[in-house]
Amino acid sequence: MIKRTVLAMAVLLAGPALAQQPAPTQCELPRPDACTQEYRPVCGFTLDAKSKTYGNACAACADKEVVRHTPGPCA
């Protein structure tokens, strides 16, 4: 009974945090050659799970190593 209560509380507490994380956006082909200088930071991810903050989604996908990105700077 105690284990179930602890598990239920963990799920309830983690639920809002999980819901706030947006799904990653995949970079599509063809890659952009030029991007605007609009600052709307995203966190870009490579296939080997390295991450880097880019000024916007276009700049992230212009990097041929990046495969997906999420809104906001990397942690």
N, C-alpha and C positions, 0 to 999 in steps of 0.2 A: 504494500500500500504506500509506504513512504517513497519507494523508488518511483512509482507512478506519479505521485504528487510532485516530486522533484523534476521528473521529466516533463510533465505538463507545464510547470512554471518556467523551465528553460525554453520550451517552445514558445510560450507566450511572450517572454522577454526578448527573444531573438527575432520574433516575427516582424515587428516594425523595422528593425535594422535591415533585415533581409528584403523587405518590401521597398526600401528606399534606394536600393542599388539597381540602377537601370541595366537592362540587358546590353551587351556590347553590340556595336554596329560594325559589320564587316566592311572592309575596304573592297571596292569593286574595280574591275578593269574597264576601260583603260585608266591608268593612274593619271592624276592631274599634272599638267606641265607648269601651271601658274596658279597661284591662290591669292585671294584678297588678304589684306593685313588686319582684318577684323579680329579682335581679341575675344575669343570664346574658348577658353582652354579645354583640352581633352587629354586623356591619358591613353597613349598609344601602346599597343602590345605586339611583340614579335612572336614568331612561332616557338622560340625557346623561352617564352614567358618573361622576357625583359620588358621593362616599361620606361616610358619617358613622357614628360609633359610637352605638348605642342600648343601653339597659339590658337589653332582651330582644327576642325576635322579635316579640312582640305590639306593642310600642312602635314598632318599625321599620315594621311593616305598617299601623299606625294613621296614619302619615304618608302622605298621599295621593301624595306625590312618589316614594316608594320602591316599586320593582317587585320587588326580590329582596334576599336577605340571606345572609350566610355566618356560621358560628359564630366567635366571638372578635371583639375590637376591630379597627378598621381600622388598617392599617399607617401 
